[in-house]
Amino acid sequence: MTAYDAGMLASELGFANELIDRAASIAMPLFRRGPEVRMKDDDTPVTKADLEIEEMVRREVARRFPRDAVLGEEGGGSLEDAPRVWVVDPIDGTKNFAAGVQVWGTLLALFEGGEPVLGAVGVPALGERYEAVRGRGATLNGALIRVSEVERLDRAAVCHYATEAWLDGPHEGALRDLDRAAYRSVGFTDFWGHCLVARGSVEVVLEPQLRIWDWGALKVLLEEAGGRMTTFEGGPVSDRSSVLTTNGRLHRAVLEVMGRRAG
C-alpha cells in the first residue's frame, strides 16, 4: 500500500472537507424538521438529503477533478471507472436520520488503485469531523486519535448490529461467544462504531455485510489510528463482504472465535 508524504493529497483533503461542510448544510435543516422517507427497491430507506448530497458531490468532483470518477450509494459507479474514484455515502445511518437520532453522517473516501487513501466523515448533529490520509494519521476535530491498548476480550467493548441480523446465520454462535467474553457489548453500529474504535472508545465492531461506500472512508481512518479491518475470515474487505474492525491487538483473538464457531 502506498505511503504518502505529509504534503500529498492536501488539496484533496481540503476539498473533501468542503464537501462534508456542504453536505451538512443540506442535511441539517431536513433533519431538524423531520425528513420524508421512501423505500428503495432493496427495501432500504432514502431521503431527500441522500439524493441532494450525492448529486452535489458528483457535480463538484466533475468541476474540481474532472478526471476522477464518483461511486455512490444512490447513483452507483465502479472503481474501474477511473484511476481515482471518490466513494460517497451521503447519509450513513439513514434510519437514525429519519427517526431524529443524531448518529448519522456523510462518508467520503478517495480510492487510488482500488484502495482508499483518504477518508472524511462528517457527523454534524454530534459536532464531529473525522479525517485521515494514508500515512498521515487520523484526527477527530483536528486532534490526533488512536485506538485503545486493550489486549483482552474481557476488558473490551464489542459492538454489533441488532441481534436479529445474526439469528440463524453462520456466525450466531460466534457472536454469543464474543458477547459472553467481552467486558460489555453495545449497539453502536453504522459508521459510528468504527469511529469509536479509531478514537479508542471501544475495541471491536462486527458487521455481517457492508457495501464499499459504508467502509471506504472508515478503513483509512481506522488503519491510520492503529487499528485493523478485515473480513470475518481475516481477508481483505470488499463490496458486500463482512467487516471486522478492531484495535489491532484483539484482532487475532476475535478471528479465532469467529473461525471456531463458523457454521
N, C-alpha and C positions, 0 to 999 in steps of 0.2 A: 504494500500500500504506500502511496506517495507521501513523503514527509514534506510539509510546506514551510518555507521560511516565514518569519514574522510578518514581512511586508506583503506577502502574496494574498490574494483574494480580499484585500482590504476594501476595494471598491465594491466587490460583490456583497460583502457583509454589510456595508453601509446601505446598499440597495435593498438587501433583504430586510433590514430594519425599517426602511422607508415603507416597504410593502406591508410589514407587520403593523406599523402605525396606521396605515390607510385601512387595513382590514379591521382594526379596532374601531375606527371612526364609522365604518359601515355597520359593524355588528352590534356595538353597544346600544345605540338608540333602539334597535329592534329587540334586543334582549330586555331592555328596561320596560318596554311596553307589551312584551309577550309576542313572539313571532308566530305567524301562521305556519303550519307544518303540513306537508303532504308526503305520502308514502311512495317510494320509487318501486320499480318492478321487482327489485330484490328484497322488498319489504323492509327497507331501511328508510329513516326519515330524511327529509331535505327541507331547508328553509330558504327564504329569500336571501338571507345572509350568505349561505353556502354558495349560491349561484352568483351573486354580485361580487363576492370576494374573488372567486376563481376567475371570473371574467376580467376583473381589474388586473389580477396577476398576469394573465395571458396578454393583455393589452400592453402592460408596462414592460414585460420581458421583451416583447416584439419591438418595442420602441428603443429600449436601452441596450439590449443584447440580441440583435436580430438573427444572429447565427445560432442562438440557443433555442431549444425546444422546451415545451411545458408538458408535464404529465400530471393530471389532476383527478381527484375523485369524481368530479361531476362531468368533466369533458373528455376524460380518457387521455390516450397518448401512449408512448413507449420510450424506453431507454435507448432504443435503436434509432430514434428519430434524429439524433444529432450527437456529436461528441460530448456536448454538455447539455444536461437536461435539468430544469427546475421542477421539483416534485412538490405539489401543494395539496394539503388537506385544509380546505378553507375554514371549516368548523369541525374540529375533532371533539367528540362529546356532544353531538347534536341533540341527543335525548336530554342531556343536562341543560343545554342551551334552551331548548323548548320548554322545559319544566321550571325554569327560573333558578337552576342550580349554577353556582358560579364556576364550577370546574369544567371549562371548555376553553379551547384555544385554537389558534391558527398555526399550522406546522408548515415550514418551508425548508426544503433541502436543495442543495445543488449537487448533482451527480456528475462525476467525470469518469469515463471509462467503466461505467457500471457500478461505481462505488460512491457513496456520499462523502463529500469533502467539506461541506458547510451545512450547518443547521441553525435555524432560528425558530423559537417557539414563543408566541405572544399569548399571555393569559390576562387579558385586560380587566376582567371582572375581579381578579385577585391582585392586580398590580404587579405581575411578574413577567419578566422577559429573560428567556434563556438563550444563550448564543454559544456556538462552538465552530471553530475552524480547525481542520486536521493539522495537528502539530502545534497548536497554539493554546490549548487548554479550553476549559468550559467556564462560563460565567452565569450568574444569576443577578440581574440588575447591576451588572458591571463588576461584581465581586467574584473572584475565582471560587469554584466549588470543587469538592472531591467526594468520592464515595466513602462510606464508613469503613472502619477497620475491623468490624465484627467478623470473627472466624469460626463461630459455632452456631449451628442451626438453633440451638436452644437459647440463643441470645438475639436471634434475628426476627425481623418482621417480614412476613411473606404476604404479598398482595396478589390477588387474582380476581377474575371476573365472577359474576354471580354464579352460585353453585350449580344452577340448572344447566349452564353451558357445559358442565363436566359430567353430568349424570349419565350413566350407561355408556360412557366413552372409554377409550383405551387408557386414559390417564386418571380415571376417577380414583382408583386406589392410591396412586402416587400423590394426588392432591390431599387425600385424607392423611397419608403418612406425613407429608410436609406440614400440614396444619397441626398435627399432634406434636411434631418435633419442634416446631417453631416457638419462640417466646410469645408471639401473637400473630394472628392472621387478620388482615384488614382488606377492605374492598376498594382501595384506591386503584382504579384501572384507567383505561384510555391512556392518553399521553402522560397524565399527571403522575401515575405510579412510577413510570420510568424516570421522570424528572426527579421524583423523590429519592430514587436510588442514586441518581447522579449527584444530588446535593447532600447525601449521607443520612437521610432521614429514615429510609427503610432499606432492606437488603436484597429482596427478591421480588420479581414480578413475573407471572406466568400468563401467557395469552395463547389459547389453543390455535388461533389463526388471525393473522393481520395482513392487510394489504400494504403495498410498498409505501403509500403516502402516510400510513399510520406509523411506520418505524423509521423512515429515511432520515429525518432530522434528528430523531432520538438516538439513533445509532452513533452519530458523530458526537453528540452531547455526552452520551453515556461513556463512550470509549475515551474521550478526551478528559473525562472526570476520573478515569482509572478503572472503570467497570468493564463488563463483558456482556455481549449479546450473541446468542446462538439459537438454533432450534432446540427442541426438547431432546434431540439425539446428539447435540453438540456440533452440528454442521452449520454452514453459513445460512443466514436468514435469506428469504426470497419472498416474492409476492405470493400471498396466501399461505405461507409457512407458519408453523408455530414459532413463538418467540419466548425465549427465556432470558431475562435481564437480571444480572446480579452485580454485587460489588466486586466480583472477581474472586475474592477469597473463598466464597461459598459455592462457586460455580461447579466444581467437581463433585462436591457433596450432593448438590441438587440433581445433577445429571445422573449420579448413581441411584438416587431414589427413583427418578423417572424411568431409568432403564430397568431397574429391578422389578417395578410394578407395571411396566407397559404391557398392554394386552389383558 
